Amino acid sequence: MKNFLSILIVLFTIHIAVAQEMTYKETEVSVSKHIDGTLLIPNDIEKPILVIIIAGSGPTDRNGNQNFMKNDALKKLAESLTAKSIATFRYDKRIIKQILNRDIDKDLLFDDFVSDAKAVVTYFTESEKFSKIYIAGHSQGSLVGMLASEKDVDGFISLAGAGQNIGDVIVEQVAKMSPQLGEEAQKVVNKLKSGEKTTDFPQALASVFNADIQDFMINWMSYEPTEIIHELKIPILIINGTKDLQVSENEANLLKEANENAQLNIIENMNHVLFEIVGGDLENSKSYNESSREISALLIENIVNFVKK
């Protein structure tokens, strides 16, 4: 009898814990033939604020993961915001579905990502279920989000977004590894910026400037983040971390300088995948594949304060 009562107490405790944790409803949503995602809606709020989360570069899924890299950073971001009574929608980039279907579009352009983001905004605007709609773009998603925020968006959040043209970012990163390769990268970038393809680059840069992705890169390089953010007339929050190995604080400063009305928050010790890092570069790099970590609490606080004010 004693054992039976113990089991009942354990089951009752588990039931209470689950009930307390589920403060929101989770729904799978297909916005278009390209875009599937996860919508989290807080309980007991008739028309909540919605934050649309846009992932960064590469074949990144709705949770912020890629093959051989799982950190669940965007999933944690979404769940943390919804726990604060903010609805969130995060989605797989269209390349994810193409990979799963083994039908990769070789003519994919940067503009396709922008079209997808705009389709998401339109979908939720027409639903009339949300009081306001914000976009939070991470890394490459920052530029995508800026371009998608020109209509029907109440505010924009840049998370680790570049202020420079992506071509200049590439040259800067390559030059840090090898000054000589940096010079070669600059020549290629100059060609691509002018709209011309090229095969004149060293093999060491083939992964960056492969012929198959040059149309995509030309399209991406046609956009200047500072020019685009300058034109946005909505509230803007720019966030970067001091331990971001990929996007420096200077990039955030460039975005801020381009729009004096934007709010800039630099978070101490936050890295590119939104984790707090107390150690050095080794810990920082390893964290990209450590899904057990918690994302920055200060990041959540900053976003919640921004969208709710």
Secondary structure, DSSP 8 states (H G I E B T S, - for coil): -HHHHHHHHHHHHHHHHHHHH--EEEEEEE-SSS-EEEEEEETT-SS-EEEEEE--SSS--TTS-BTTB---HHHHHHHHHHTTT-EEEEE--HHHHHHHTT---TT--HHHHHHHHHHHHHHHHHHT--SEEEEEEETHHHHHHHHHTTSS-SEEEEES--SS-HHHHHHHHHHHH-HHHHHHHHHHHHHHHTT-----S-GGGHHHH-GGGHHHHHHHHT--HHHHHHH--S-EEEEEETT-SSS-HHHHHHHHHH-TTSEEEEETTB-TTSBB--S-HHHHHHGGG-TTS-B-HHHHHHHHHHHH-
